[in-house]
Amino acid sequence: MKEAVNTVPKEWHVPLAEMLQQHLAREPESFHVPGHKYGQAMALLHKYEPDIAERFGKLLEFDITELSGTDDLHAPSGAIAKAQQLAAACFGAEHTYFLVGGSTAGNLAMVLACCEPGELIIVQRHAHKSILNALALAAANVVFLMPESDPSTGLEIPPTLAAVEQALRTYPTAKAVLLTNPSYYGISADLKPYAELVHSYHTLLLVDEAHGAHYGLYEELPTSALKAGADAVVQSTHKTLYAMTMGAMLHVQGDRINRHKLQDVLAMIQSSSPSYPIMASLDIARAMVEVRGAEMFRDGIAAARSFCSWIRESSAYYAIVESNDPQYRMDPLRVVLTTVNGFCTGYELQRRLEGYGCWAEMADERHVVLLFAAPAVQGAAEKLQRALLAIAKACSASELGLITKPIHAMQSASVELPRISEPVLFTRARMRAEDTEWVKLSDAAGRVAAEAIIPYPPGIPVLYPGEKIAPDLLLSISAMAKAGARFQGASDPGMQTIKVRRELAT
Ligand SMILES: Cc1ncc(COP(=O)(O)O)c(C=O)c1O
């Protein structure tokens, strides 16, 4: 396995971005798609919306397509191939695939490349919906592992090694184990022992590391899944590094994963006209890691630390949620904030922060997750502190209602499920409408769900179609709905009712 090399600053070299630059320098006349012709079409918009025309026109200049000399993502041999090689070397992979459909595309590709219909795969249950969609597309037979909950914070952590081993022993034909690490809250485990265990069963470790594109790039950051030995790792470069939204990478190492199959699947699920601006932004994001090295993360980490110190020392209203278990590491660029005594829900706090011009990454009943990405913006943390003080002053428990149920109780309500599920056969076929009905949420215990229920963010399903509904899960869903959670997939977003499979008359 190669070590990540970014501690040694390198020369600036962005082959993909440079190729676009060189193409434009030739002042090409476009008789090809895209129709906006390097953004020139925006001139037509100028008289209506000069500002938008200007900004958008600039953005479109780099929006080129596959021409001779611009390479092809699906059969790269020129600038894209070179940019991918540089990314592999930087992130410590043997091969890297650029993704223009986010980690979503990477998760789909990983699963589809490893799992044929009916084949068994072991999956951490609290996974992003892209993984569940992948399992349905693959028609996989899925054994779910419950993530554990960190006792000091209540935050979800990966399933225990013992649970993974038990699942591997029970299902030795499993094609892969798929884990999500770090979580949306930035808590992570070292995956090295997981990789060793999974490999000792001659199977693959796949990791959704969407929130950890920066892991392993600096000594103060947790180690990366690649370094731990995972076979394939998906990272949202756009989340914590500087790529454009949808820019992500799929890294692989070793010979357990079939790279030809991966390349085929990627060509199937990604556009045949992948965005050059997104690909170039991946190239630039990688080059910035290399030339700026550790310095790239120092300011962001320092800003997050100083914000946390301010909370600890001077705020009676807020607290930082972080694990005190040395087995787990928190992302130093991410802060999980909660209110003391629950004077305000996480959703409410997020909404109020927005009123002061501070936009958080996400919220749940108890927490607001704040991302202090690498560039620390001058004054931003002070603005956040002023907003938090103003909110605490304006809020009173009677105004917003106290959360009476402690967070641990809320979370454990959603995890009263066996640590290892029976295999669940995923299918793309939807249940026929005539076989389903809506029942009141309070009457749904023991019924079989006919829809997925996905609180968003974080986009992690708490219920899958075909799954029996546990009574405690209903309490949890209802508490989330009352606290203002938004639900994707639910036919009744207010969660008064839920779609279930019709029971056969006996
Ligand atoms: C754990 C996890 N995996 C995958 C994704 C999908 O990432 P992307 O937005 O890059 O498609 C997300 C999105 O938030 C996520 O939280």
The ligand as a Gaussian input file, in Angstrom:
#p B3LYP/6-31G(d) Opt

LIG

0 1
 C      -22.397000       8.905000       4.438000
 C      -22.718000       9.465000       3.083000
 N      -22.429000       8.740000       1.987000
 C      -22.689000       9.188000       0.754000
 C      -23.262000      10.419000       0.567000
 C      -23.542000      10.892000      -0.834000
 O      -22.592000      11.841000      -1.154000
 P      -22.699000      12.791000      -2.442000
 O      -23.508000      13.962000      -1.997000
 O      -21.280000      13.159000      -2.719000
 O      -23.331000      12.030000      -3.531000
 C      -23.587000      11.219000       1.672000
 C      -24.204000      12.524000       1.480000
 O      -24.393000      13.310000       2.367000
 C      -23.318000      10.725000       2.971000
 O      -23.633000      11.427000       4.062000

